[in-house]
């Protein structure tokens, strides 16, 4: 291997790691990822933790080739769904998730040296792993970074800082922006990128060009334009989940000029040969906490990321980096750690599986208490951890599955072999990194799809695709299907289910019925007015643009959703992406809906009471039933209010209640201000033990006495402060406001044309009197 800047610290590195941990800081392209594992392996077996799967496989293949060996012998790797190493492999590259599972099993006892590469990316699983290893104190740690502040990190893990100055090749950095402080922007990004590519190629640049874009959407858009515009160049997309073919094309030299459109996956670790120009959009899609939810949004990169991206142009030769934003754009210094900006459910469960409580561990930065408490509460509700934050047997079943904790929980609660097979294939489809399928943009394709899947149920679509079924109306990503099938096979093997090739019949309805009962938080109903919105009482989501949820369905189980920043500072838009329609009756039958006793009807002496079933504040159904004992008081109150029982009683008592409220206010007591006839009469019925409409036959209105204004004062008080004032040709209501000494008289009926006169009204000495009719209001003089 040729000399790189990292070689200057070889002897110092070798002496340090025998007695102490090491933090190695050097610029991107200096050789950290390729040289340090080899040096450490001279003293013992090395586990190298890389943040991305593509880096694990690429580095293992590169080092094995340099050593003249096949991958899996001296040097190997293990990533989700794929591994190629043996017990004799001296260097094994793994992702953080694999390392955590191995730590849970044997505390990584067979690896005396643990190297964590690109630590500055600050993934939650990397941070957790470092915290676990720091407390375990049985390994020699090697942490590498090109950009992180090394002193706080070295103090945290008790390490020596080793610095390799300089880079192998110079990189000339230039900025293309209207003003020096211009921030990165998505506006017309494809046009700016293509224009810059055209300028570079016209200048006679023959080396490869690496373009950093925020996501697959922008990569696909730019790649389609570039393929047509630059026919002499090979256009290659590079992102998580890209096909092996494209990955190989990106990492292998070509005689043809290459234009590689990449996400952050190309920012670290990977050596993309022959890149002489980097075009940096300055954008990435990144998660952060917003209103208690993890939101994925378009963000400007940090200065550290900008340096990493620029360094890609100087790995194998002199290069240039062109930034599509101002030289002095106010970028963050570092990208915030994932533990600070994401939900902590996965982290809490992972720590508990390693016999630790996340909140009791020490990290470089304190954990956000709100996120921590929410994660603990969610896992306790699942039964994955107990009140002492100790993992349960159920939690130990969830953690090893290579899928999201919610999907693991879904698998665990569903009973029945065929039902578990259905859910296993569903969550395998849900777990691949990008959209597995889309429906061709034509009426014929949609008709074909609906013949194949009449209910347009995403559960059926995903599980069927994973099982190898096809539909002429669907566009299926074959690479993602292979990944989902590999995952389904692994899940089935973990759970002792039949092979994918001999799957049982798909159990759609049986699975959905179980999920309604066991995971009610997944059950949503459509809003009656905003038809694209669904709610479950705690969360509101809107349908994604590419969904095909049929408008005839009013309820759904929503399996997958993601959040985006909405308009305004305090809003979050949550998009539902994978839905299965369900019948509203299932929500009622499973007792998820709240039954509210509604109106009481009296049809030829046949009394029925309404049972209104509500879910997420939407009325699902009304059923009229014979009043049961628990409905009796509601039915009696309703009948009295409507005048079917004890006519005029309600009006008399309401007048007494109103008088009592005014009496209390005039005497400085406001405690009775919220009293209503319905509340008072309900209390009376309960105290008298009335349990049926038949019981009311034994009572008359004199049995229900309102204990308000003293009896000897009541007549005079109501004469002094009448609630209705009857005058020649006009009747008005009177409302009193003692705090402002004001009486408001409101027109009720009558044909008087003139206004009220003060002399014809009761004597309200010292009170201001106002008269209101329609929108007109005057003071009565």
VOGU-3710 file (C-alpha; in Angstrom, 3 decimals, decimal comma):
1> xxxxxxxxxx> 0,000/0,000/0,000  1,319/3,436/-0,967  2,163/6,013/1,671  -0,608/8,249/2,951  -0,580/11,063/5,555  -1,687/8,592/8,246  1,664/6,788/7,965  3,433/9,509/9,969  1,747/8,317/13,198  2,314/4,575/12,735
11> xxxxxxxxxx> 4,966/4,074/15,411  3,174/6,359/17,888  -0,128/4,560/17,222  1,430/1,151/17,789  2,910/2,137/21,134  -0,227/3,919/22,388  -2,809/1,211/21,697  -0,951/-1,349/23,771  -1,615/0,669/26,920  -4,330/3,238/26,223
21> xxxxxxxxxx> -7,282/4,137/24,024  -6,620/6,330/20,991  -8,500/9,117/19,236  -7,064/9,522/15,739  -7,792/12,771/13,926  -6,746/13,369/10,364  -8,258/14,776/7,223  -10,501/12,788/4,932  -8,521/10,741/2,466  -5,554/10,348/4,818
31> xxxxxxxxxx> -5,912/6,550/5,073  -7,505/6,076/8,529  -10,057/3,470/7,461  -7,596/1,296/5,544  -4,370/1,539/7,561  -5,389/1,598/11,227  -7,189/-1,790/11,191  -4,101/-3,436/9,690  -1,753/-1,875/12,233  -3,974/-2,854/15,173
41> xxxxxxxxxx> -4,397/-6,416/13,856  -0,661/-7,007/14,440  -1,502/-7,160/18,177  -4,860/-8,883/18,165  -8,232/-9,359/16,499  -9,892/-6,096/15,383  -13,575/-5,236/15,065  -14,042/-2,181/12,844  -17,388/-0,401/13,135  -18,422/1,567/10,063
51> xxxxxxxxxx> -21,576/3,718/10,028  -22,801/2,400/6,657  -23,194/-1,041/5,125  -21,699/0,001/1,813  -18,514/1,133/3,586  -18,234/-2,199/5,450  -18,337/-4,303/2,312  -16,221/-1,920/0,208  -13,427/-1,625/2,813  -13,358/-5,365/3,475
61> xxxxxxxxxx> -13,154/-6,103/-0,244  -10,433/-3,478/-0,790  -8,188/-4,622/2,077  -8,645/-8,291/1,192  -7,670/-7,539/-2,395  -4,610/-5,573/-1,210  -3,603/-8,621/0,854  -4,169/-10,935/-2,100  -6,942/-12,852/-0,303  -10,598/-13,539/-0,754
71> xxxxxxxxxx> -13,038/-11,680/1,458  -14,030/-13,782/4,453  -10,623/-15,221/5,184  -8,229/-12,883/6,990  -10,548/-9,918/6,461  -14,344/-10,133/6,522  -17,536/-8,234/7,169  -20,998/-8,623/8,706  -23,930/-6,377/7,846  -27,694/-6,716/7,990
81> xxxxxxxxxx> -28,742/-9,725/5,856  -25,190/-10,483/4,708  -21,964/-11,659/6,295  -18,675/-13,024/5,027  -16,192/-13,759/7,807  -15,034/-16,636/9,984  -13,816/-17,146/13,532  -10,296/-16,922/12,085  -10,859/-13,535/10,434  -8,438/-11,123/12,091
91> xxxxxxxxxx> -10,272/-7,978/10,912  -14,065/-7,839/10,705  -15,961/-4,777/9,467  -19,482/-4,421/10,902  -22,263/-1,866/11,212  -23,099/-0,503/14,689  -26,304/-2,546/14,881  -24,392/-5,810/14,400  -21,794/-4,739/16,977  -24,525/-4,034/19,561
101> xxxxxxxxxx> -26,055/-7,485/19,060  -22,629/-9,110/19,443  -21,970/-7,036/22,560  -25,240/-8,297/24,029  -24,207/-11,902/23,341  -20,636/-12,016/24,665  -19,468/-8,430/25,300  -17,292/-8,701/22,139  -14,930/-10,927/24,106  -13,044/-12,195/21,032
111> xxxxxxxxxx> -12,053/-8,705/19,856  -9,439/-7,009/22,065  -9,353/-4,004/19,699  -12,476/-2,076/18,730  -12,121/0,630/16,090  -15,053/3,012/15,575  -14,556/4,816/12,302  -16,050/8,177/11,349  -17,224/8,835/14,904  -18,129/12,432/13,963
121> xxxxxxxxxx> -21,299/11,114/12,283  -22,648/10,589/15,819  -25,211/7,875/15,088  -27,206/6,844/18,145  -26,007/3,224/17,960  -22,370/4,337/17,690  -22,704/6,663/20,668  -24,387/3,895/22,686  -21,700/1,381/21,758  -18,897/3,743/22,825
131> xxxxxxxxxx> -20,686/4,375/26,141  -21,037/0,614/26,740  -17,402/-0,103/25,871  -16,240/2,835/27,979  -18,013/1,405/31,023  -16,977/-2,199/30,282  -13,259/-1,283/30,166  -12,167/-4,583/28,610  -11,196/-3,355/25,143  -8,702/-1,039/23,568
141> xxxxxxxxxx> -10,715/1,613/21,728  -9,650/3,399/18,550  -11,939/6,281/17,562  -11,337/8,077/14,283  -12,642/11,298/12,821  -11,674/13,997/10,397  -13,723/16,760/11,987  -14,782/16,139/15,607  -13,269/18,107/18,498  -10,785/15,549/19,742
151> xxxxxxxxxx> -10,044/16,812/23,257  -13,552/16,350/24,773  -13,803/12,930/23,105  -10,365/11,868/24,370  -11,280/12,973/27,882  -14,565/11,031/27,661  -12,899/7,702/26,761  -9,576/8,350/28,514  -7,593/8,321/25,284  -4,485/9,781/23,730
161> xxxxxxxxxx> -5,048/12,080/20,739  -3,022/11,237/17,638  -3,074/13,709/14,770  -1,926/13,163/11,196  -1,572/16,542/9,495  -2,060/17,237/5,831  -3,773/15,431/2,995  -2,413/13,381/0,155  -3,608/15,752/-2,584  -4,630/19,421/-2,593
171> xxxxxxxxxx> -8,259/20,472/-3,160  -9,115/23,903/-4,550  -12,435/25,130/-3,057  -14,674/27,676/-4,815  -18,179/28,942/-4,118  -20,872/29,709/-6,669  -23,449/32,049/-5,117  -24,964/35,491/-5,575  -23,621/36,709/-2,238  -21,086/35,361/0,307
181> xxxxxxxxxx> -23,685/34,489/2,976  -26,121/32,695/0,665  -27,351/29,446/2,256  -27,785/26,183/0,319  -31,160/26,058/-1,474  -33,268/23,375/-3,129  -34,771/25,910/-5,553  -33,894/24,991/-9,160  -31,180/22,700/-7,790  -31,283/20,377/-10,800
191> xxxxxxxxxx> -30,795/23,316/-13,164  -27,832/24,657/-11,174  -26,201/21,209/-11,017  -26,617/20,475/-14,738  -25,362/23,964/-15,635  -22,272/23,452/-13,477  -21,640/20,006/-15,007  -21,899/21,465/-18,491  -19,386/24,196/-17,630  -16,904/21,691/-16,134
201> xxxxxxxxxx> -17,123/19,272/-19,069  -16,806/22,094/-21,630  -13,601/23,189/-19,869  -12,130/19,812/-20,864  -12,285/18,089/-17,457  -11,650/14,378/-18,024  -11,667/13,139/-14,426  -14,750/11,820/-12,659  -17,256/14,207/-11,076  -18,968/13,531/-7,725
211> xxxxxxxxxx> -22,175/15,485/-7,052  -23,599/15,563/-3,511  -27,404/15,794/-3,409  -29,831/15,508/-0,465  -31,714/12,349/-1,468  -32,814/9,715/-3,939  -35,482/11,992/-5,429  -32,964/14,674/-6,445  -30,442/12,046/-7,587  -33,001/10,379/-9,867
221> xxxxxxxxxx> -34,087/13,736/-11,283  -30,553/14,941/-12,032  -29,395/11,534/-13,316  -32,216/11,403/-15,873  -31,286/14,841/-17,248  -27,542/14,140/-17,201  -27,927/10,816/-19,055  -29,509/12,631/-21,994  -27,325/15,746/-21,860  -23,922/14,063/-21,445
231> xxxxxxxxxx> -24,055/10,873/-23,560  -20,277/10,438/-23,471  -20,278/10,186/-19,640  -21,392/7,280/-17,478  -24,070/8,485/-14,997  -24,136/6,548/-11,715  -26,508/6,961/-8,718  -25,104/6,192/-5,256  -27,311/6,086/-2,149  -28,307/3,658/0,598
241> xxxxxxxxxx> -30,005/0,652/-0,959  -28,508/1,203/-4,411  -27,978/-1,926/-6,504  -24,720/-3,876/-6,313  -24,175/-2,999/-9,986  -24,261/0,748/-9,350  -22,179/0,384/-6,183  -19,523/-1,524/-8,120  -19,579/1,086/-10,899  -19,080/3,894/-8,356
251> xxxxxxxxxx> -16,155/2,211/-6,602  -14,325/0,978/-9,707  -12,283/3,016/-12,168  -13,585/3,342/-15,697  -12,033/4,461/-18,972  -15,215/6,476/-19,512  -15,753/9,702/-17,553  -18,182/9,124/-14,685  -20,730/11,497/-13,132  -21,682/10,105/-9,741
261> xxxxxxxxxx> -24,739/11,546/-8,002  -24,535/10,638/-4,308  -26,009/11,271/-0,880  -23,997/11,370/2,350  -23,197/7,703/1,755  -20,191/8,923/-0,272  -19,150/11,511/2,310  -16,932/9,268/4,452  -14,875/6,058/4,383  -15,462/5,192/0,724
271> xxxxxxxxxx> -12,701/5,839/-1,781  -14,241/6,641/-5,151  -11,286/6,524/-7,518  -10,436/9,159/-10,115  -12,742/11,862/-8,678  -11,242/15,230/-9,565  -14,300/17,452/-9,047  -16,880/17,581/-6,260  -20,055/19,625/-6,686  -21,652/20,173/-3,285
281> xxxxxxxxxx> -25,320/21,213/-3,044  -24,807/21,852/0,690  -28,017/19,967/1,480  -28,982/16,749/3,222  -32,129/15,119/4,613  -31,755/14,828/8,339  -33,922/13,927/11,300  -34,654/16,231/14,211  -37,151/16,504/17,063  -40,203/18,656/16,400
291> xxxxxxxxxx> -43,214/18,725/18,729  -42,187/15,435/20,282  -41,818/13,583/16,965  -38,806/12,687/14,844  -39,134/14,756/11,692  -37,233/14,189/8,463  -36,511/17,435/6,689  -34,241/19,118/4,217  -31,360/20,781/6,068  -28,179/22,668/5,264
301> xxxxxxxxxx> -25,133/20,536/6,061  -22,633/21,450/8,766  -19,180/22,908/8,133  -17,712/19,560/9,150  -19,767/17,783/6,457  -18,736/20,385/3,904  -15,075/19,614/4,668  -15,738/15,883/4,372  -17,405/16,327/1,000  -14,630/18,533/-0,352
311> xxxxxxxxxx> -12,086/15,901/0,708  -13,568/13,355/-1,712  -11,888/15,258/-4,550  -8,419/14,865/-3,056  -8,258/11,169/-2,265  -6,290/9,917/-5,256  -5,250/13,095/-7,076  -5,419/16,897/-7,007  -9,012/18,092/-7,218  -11,487/20,907/-6,879
321> xxxxxxxxxx> -14,653/21,336/-4,822  -17,410/23,635/-6,067  -19,955/24,661/-3,443  -23,358/25,904/-4,590  -23,663/28,324/-1,655  -21,851/31,326/-0,227  -18,336/31,171/1,202  -19,572/32,658/4,494  -22,941/30,902/4,665  -23,828/30,516/8,401
331> xxxxxxxxxx> -23,627/26,717/8,569  -23,591/24,802/11,859  -20,122/23,812/13,003  -21,054/20,133/13,550  -24,080/17,962/12,768  -26,016/17,391/16,041  -25,825/13,808/17,411  -28,765/11,508/16,642  -29,388/10,959/20,362  -30,219/14,672/20,553
341> xxxxxxxxxx> -32,540/14,792/17,547  -34,395/11,473/17,289  -36,830/9,353/19,265  -34,988/7,118/21,718  -37,114/3,937/21,632  -34,476/1,914/19,780  -31,671/3,259/21,983  -33,491/2,526/25,263  -34,295/-1,036/24,149  -30,751/-1,648/22,892
351> xxxxxxxxxx> -29,236/-0,409/26,172  -31,675/-2,537/28,189  -30,776/-5,612/26,131  -27,179/-5,008/27,208  -28,339/-4,873/30,859  -28,079/-1,091/31,121  -30,589/1,733/31,586  -29,919/4,417/28,988  -30,682/7,242/31,424  -28,024/5,953/33,843
361> xxxxxxxxxx> -25,249/5,965/31,242  -22,781/8,789/30,580  -22,619/10,329/27,100  -20,671/13,205/25,598  -23,843/15,348/25,889  -26,754/14,910/28,333  -29,749/13,101/26,850  -32,973/15,117/26,314  -35,245/14,158/29,229  -38,519/14,499/27,319
371> xxxxxxxxxx> -37,439/12,139/24,527  -36,035/9,695/27,074  -39,226/9,616/29,151  -41,428/9,147/26,067  -39,300/6,225/24,872  -39,369/4,533/28,265  -43,138/4,963/28,483  -43,670/3,487/25,019  -41,497/0,432/25,752  -43,216/-0,102/29,108
381> xxxxxxxxxx> -46,596/-0,044/27,358  -45,291/-2,686/24,946  -44,062/-4,770/27,870  -40,482/-4,672/26,559  -39,061/-3,127/29,755  -40,435/-3,017/33,291  -40,858/-0,059/35,647  -37,237/-0,442/36,757  -36,192/-0,063/33,090  -34,973/-3,687/33,050
391> xxxxxxxxxx> -35,587/-5,608/29,853  -38,274/-8,296/29,990  -38,273/-11,693/28,297  -40,565/-10,133/25,717  -38,072/-7,303/25,136  -35,301/-9,851/24,612  -37,433/-11,388/21,852  -37,881/-8,012/20,148  -34,292/-6,760/20,121  -32,557/-9,424/17,960
401> xxxxxxxxxx> -35,018/-9,042/15,065  -33,343/-6,897/12,348  -36,307/-4,533/12,091  -37,810/-1,484/13,804  -39,053/-2,103/17,362  -42,681/-1,338/16,406  -42,529/-3,903/13,604  -40,991/-6,448/16,000  -43,811/-5,747/18,449  -46,356/-6,207/15,667
411> xxxxxxxxxx> -44,864/-9,608/14,860  -44,905/-10,644/18,488  -48,527/-9,779/19,284  -50,057/-11,540/16,287  -51,048/-15,145/16,978  -51,328/-18,008/14,490  -48,673/-19,396/12,167  -50,215/-18,184/8,900  -50,909/-14,794/10,467  -47,284/-14,480/11,641
421> xxxxxxxxxx> -46,086/-15,389/8,145  -48,240/-12,616/6,701  -46,864/-10,046/9,152  -43,270/-11,275/8,663  -43,500/-10,634/4,931  -45,285/-7,316/5,490  -42,617/-5,948/7,858  -39,863/-7,184/5,539  -41,428/-5,060/2,806  -41,834/-2,149/5,212
431> xxxxxxxxxx> -38,205/-2,349/6,351  -36,403/-1,859/3,036  -34,887/1,578/2,800  -36,903/2,930/-0,134  -40,252/2,450/-1,823  -40,564/-1,131/-2,995  -43,228/-0,512/-5,621  -45,251/2,099/-7,462  -48,269/1,925/-9,757  -47,699/2,856/-13,389
441> xxxxxxxxxx> -49,209/6,221/-14,276  -52,114/5,086/-16,436  -55,786/4,178/-16,036  -55,088/0,734/-17,484  -52,365/0,038/-14,891  -54,612/1,162/-12,026  -57,455/-1,042/-13,292  -55,069/-3,984/-13,525  -53,818/-3,328/-9,994  -57,363/-3,153/-8,574
451> xxxxxxxxxx> -58,265/-6,450/-10,251  -55,202/-7,952/-8,553  -55,815/-6,231/-5,193  -59,478/-5,032/-5,159  -59,225/-3,324/-1,769  -55,974/-1,514/-2,668  -54,588/-2,825/0,623  -50,876/-2,153/1,100  -50,564/-5,175/3,395  -51,620/-7,409/0,496
461> xxxxxxxxxx> -49,394/-5,563/-1,973  -46,221/-5,693/0,126  -46,621/-9,270/1,362  -47,451/-10,491/-2,161  -44,437/-8,740/-3,705  -42,142/-10,230/-1,050  -43,597/-13,649/-1,843  -42,648/-13,173/-5,484  -46,074/-12,387/-6,957  -46,291/-9,838/-9,763
471> xxxxxxxxxx> -48,958/-7,543/-11,181  -48,845/-5,924/-14,630  -49,919/-2,602/-13,143  -47,046/-2,463/-10,635  -43,493/-1,191/-11,108  -41,394/-3,226/-8,655  -37,816/-2,422/-7,677  -36,156/-5,815/-8,077  -33,112/-4,941/-5,955  -35,313/-3,850/-3,071
481> xxxxxxxxxx> -37,473/-6,951/-3,501  -34,376/-9,138/-3,134  -33,421/-7,259/0,039  -36,956/-7,601/1,431  -37,028/-11,312/0,597  -33,687/-11,868/2,326  -35,044/-10,058/5,376  -38,277/-12,092/5,300  -36,243/-15,302/5,199  -34,167/-14,183/8,200
491> xxxxxxxxxx> -37,279/-13,199/10,208  -39,009/-16,474/9,345  -35,917/-18,393/10,424  -35,718/-16,476/13,740  -39,385/-17,230/14,463  -39,342/-20,851/13,275  -41,782/-20,155/10,427  -41,916/-22,022/7,104  -39,625/-21,052/4,238  -40,711/-18,147/2,048
501> xxxxxxxxxx> -41,049/-20,493/-0,928  -43,770/-22,509/0,857  -45,718/-19,634/2,397  -49,162/-20,256/3,814  -52,187/-18,427/2,435  -52,085/-14,708/3,102  -54,334/-13,917/6,101  -55,290/-10,292/5,561  -58,523/-9,992/7,550  -57,372/-12,197/10,433
511> xxxxxxxxxx> -54,191/-10,137/10,840  -55,990/-6,798/10,693  -58,610/-7,877/13,234  -55,872/-8,884/15,662  -54,014/-5,613/15,161  -57,170/-3,564/15,805  -57,463/-5,267/19,194  -53,777/-5,453/20,133  -52,241/-2,321/18,590  -55,082/0,235/18,676
521> xxxxxxxxxx> -52,639/3,125/18,191  -52,378/2,015/14,548  -56,140/2,467/14,003  -57,149/5,723/12,279  -60,451/7,116/10,960  -60,937/9,551/8,139  -61,875/13,150/8,922  -65,365/13,902/7,648  -64,516/17,251/6,016  -60,764/16,985/5,342
531> xxxxxxxxxx> -60,955/13,694/3,486  -57,192/13,341/3,063  -56,665/13,523/6,840  -56,949/10,677/9,366  -56,846/10,725/13,170  -56,622/8,264/16,058  -57,312/10,654/18,926  -53,620/11,383/19,553  -52,165/12,017/16,118  -53,350/13,326/12,777
541> xxxxxxxxxx> -51,838/12,173/9,500  -52,450/12,984/5,857  -52,283/10,608/2,929  -49,064/10,613/0,933  -49,253/11,792/-2,667  -48,543/8,402/-4,159  -51,010/6,439/-2,035  -53,937/4,633/-3,608  -56,208/4,388/-0,576  -59,724/4,191/-1,979
551> xxxxxxxxxx> -62,171/6,999/-1,032  -64,909/4,496/-0,136  -63,041/3,466/3,031  -63,464/5,465/6,241  -60,945/3,696/8,495  -57,486/2,175/8,190  -54,586/0,602/9,987  -51,586/2,779/9,209  -48,372/0,775/9,292  -45,875/3,418/8,310
561> xxxxxxxxxx> -45,632/7,182/8,560  -43,003/9,881/8,563  -43,024/13,484/9,725  -42,046/16,641/7,898  -41,968/20,241/9,104  -45,327/21,881/8,400  -46,021/25,553/8,018  -45,293/27,708/11,026  -42,955/27,128/13,924  -45,091/24,708/15,899
571> xxxxxxxxxx> -46,580/22,459/13,262  -45,497/19,046/12,080  -46,956/17,321/9,041  -47,163/13,541/9,394  -47,534/11,582/6,159  -49,190/8,143/6,079  -47,522/5,901/3,503  -48,657/2,300/4,091  -52,341/1,680/4,833  -54,765/-1,211/5,082
581> xxxxxxxxxx> -58,503/-0,402/4,953  -60,680/-1,781/7,754  -64,394/-1,758/8,496  -65,621/0,874/10,965  -67,664/-1,840/12,697  -64,382/-3,465/13,823  -63,557/-0,343/15,835  -66,929/-0,489/17,593  -66,857/-4,252/18,167  -63,338/-4,093/19,613
591> xxxxxxxxxx> -64,610/-1,456/22,112  -62,114/1,141/20,881  -64,944/3,590/20,226  -66,328/5,640/23,117  -70,069/5,148/23,662  -71,749/8,426/24,565  -75,385/8,467/25,647  -77,159/10,837/23,293  -80,691/12,073/22,739  -83,758/10,360/24,101
601> xxxxxxxxxx> -86,767/9,996/21,765  -90,365/9,389/22,762  -92,268/7,760/19,934  -95,828/6,907/21,005  -94,649/6,292/24,564  -91,904/3,949/23,236  -88,785/5,569/24,695  -85,433/4,939/22,995  -82,062/6,389/23,890  -79,238/7,044/21,434
611> xxxxxxxxxx> -75,868/5,380/21,880  -73,395/7,468/19,859  -70,086/5,710/19,109  -67,144/8,106/18,747  -63,536/7,446/17,778  -60,962/10,218/17,411  -63,825/12,669/17,984  -65,713/11,396/14,942  -69,224/9,958/15,230  -69,001/6,482/13,716
621> xxxxxxxxxx> -72,509/5,198/14,351  -75,695/5,899/16,316  -77,783/3,070/17,716  -81,181/3,623/19,410  -81,781/1,171/22,237  -84,184/0,548/25,065  -82,915/2,491/28,071  -80,811/0,257/30,284  -80,397/0,924/33,999  -77,192/2,901/33,392
631> xxxxxxxxxx> -79,045/5,028/30,806  -82,112/5,739/32,993  -81,012/9,063/34,478  -79,889/10,389/31,076  -83,253/9,359/29,604  -85,243/10,997/32,440  -83,285/14,262/32,196  -83,801/14,303/28,418  -87,551/13,684/28,774  -87,913/16,455/31,393
641> xxxxxxxxxx> -85,926/18,951/29,271  -88,169/18,189/26,273  -91,318/18,569/28,418  -92,565/14,984/28,065  -92,299/14,530/31,841  -93,095/17,234/34,436  -94,080/19,980/31,959  -92,900/23,512/32,872  -90,725/22,086/35,700  -87,495/22,786/33,850
651> xxxxxxxxxx> -88,403/26,443/33,180  -89,281/27,064/36,856  -86,089/25,527/38,202  -83,920/27,209/35,569  -85,346/30,554/36,700  -84,540/29,700/40,338  -81,017/28,604/39,378  -80,425/31,838/37,463  -81,715/33,842/40,418  -79,418/31,954/42,780
661> xxxxxxxxxx> -76,402/32,603/40,563  -77,166/36,341/40,535  -77,852/36,321/44,275  -74,436/34,756/44,924  -72,644/37,229/42,693  -74,317/40,210/44,347  -73,138/38,843/47,686  -69,560/38,209/46,501  -69,855/34,424/46,063  -69,095/33,097/42,557
671> xxxxxxxxxx> -68,984/29,367/43,367  -72,373/28,562/41,838  -71,767/30,336/38,536  -71,317/27,058/36,588  -74,567/25,440/37,831  -76,907/24,153/35,103  -80,357/22,583/35,305  -79,069/19,341/33,747  -76,256/19,019/36,292  -78,505/19,856/39,268
681> xxxxxxxxxx> -81,371/17,557/38,215  -78,970/14,646/37,521  -77,644/14,999/41,076  -81,212/15,010/42,432  -82,086/11,788/40,615  -78,919/10,063/41,821  -79,518/11,109/45,426  -83,111/9,836/45,318  -81,975/6,518/43,814  -84,226/6,758/40,756
691> xxxxxxxxxx> -83,153/3,986/38,357  -85,927/3,794/35,755  -88,528/5,839/33,963  -91,218/3,910/35,877  -89,785/5,248/39,148  -90,680/8,784/38,046  -94,393/7,968/38,325  -93,987/8,182/42,128  -92,605/11,740/42,067  -93,868/15,175/41,181
701> xxxxxxxxxx> -92,038/18,473/40,778  -92,386/19,401/44,463  -90,131/16,463/45,339  -87,237/18,161/43,536  -86,554/21,315/45,525  -83,781/23,684/44,525  -82,055/24,982/47,635  -81,097/28,415/46,356  -82,294/31,902/47,321  -83,899/31,654/50,782
711> xxxxxxxxxx> -87,631/31,052/50,390  -88,612/34,243/52,253  -86,471/36,331/49,873  -87,155/34,569/46,593  -90,357/36,343/45,461  -89,059/39,855/46,213  -85,648/39,068/44,706  -87,124/37,824/41,433  -89,424/40,859/41,286  -86,418/43,160/41,776
721> xxxxxxxxxx> -84,257/41,237/39,294  -86,696/39,689/36,789  -85,303/37,455/34,062  -88,036/38,389/31,607  -89,592/41,867/31,457  -93,026/42,171/29,825  -93,990/45,688/28,655  -96,711/46,985/26,355  -96,006/45,749/22,811  -92,633/44,208/23,733
731> xxxxxxxxxx> -91,051/41,436/25,804  -87,336/41,392/26,603  -84,952/39,090/28,506  -82,725/40,500/31,236  -79,096/39,483/31,826  -77,190/40,899/34,792  -73,455/41,669/35,089  -72,886/42,633/38,747  -69,158/43,249/38,389  -69,791/46,116/35,946
741> xxxxxxxxxx> -73,267/47,030/37,311  -74,811/46,467/33,893  -78,171/45,042/32,745  -78,522/43,895/29,144  -82,107/43,714/27,834  -82,492/41,644/24,653  -85,527/41,768/22,376  -87,648/38,586/22,458  -90,953/39,504/20,786  -93,400/42,340/20,209
751> xxxxxxxxxx> -94,123/45,017/17,589  -93,026/48,159/19,427  -91,264/50,553/17,060  -89,712/52,923/19,552  -86,955/52,259/22,091  -87,384/51,371/25,749  -87,789/54,114/28,355  -86,039/54,036/31,715  -89,170/54,945/33,667  -91,141/51,897/32,448
761> xxxxxxxxxx> -88,462/49,431/33,592  -87,892/47,964/37,071  -85,934/50,186/39,455  -82,315/49,196/38,846  -80,761/52,021/40,799  -77,087/52,581/39,929  -77,140/50,068/37,061  -76,302/50,899/33,455  -79,024/49,568/31,139  -78,432/48,498/27,541
771> xxxxxxxxxx> -81,029/47,399/24,987  -80,115/45,035/22,126  -82,169/44,177/19,076  -80,490/42,303/16,273  -77,131/44,007/15,701  -78,275/47,298/17,251  -77,329/48,180/20,839  -78,207/51,392/22,738  -78,024/52,726/26,274  -81,443/53,235/27,860
781> x> -81,608/56,757/29,311
//
